[in-house]
């Protein structure tokens, strides 16, 4: 259990050290909910394509890195 807690703290710390990203403490089932703070330019770019900014970010991430994430806007 202490190993999981240690890894959760490490991941929370890693997210919070990234530029324009904040994350609440990761606990329990090891789900992380980092928040990406988008620039106004990116928000406008997404809207011009008729997409939510977080959806566009997730789409770009999977296309460029193969890492699949879920946009928070899908949760309301």
Buried (B, 14 or more C-beta within 10 A) or exposed (E): EEEEEEEBEEBBEEBEEEEEEEBEEBEEEEEBEBEBEBEEEBBEBBEEEEBBBBBBBBBEBEEEEEEEBEBBEEEE
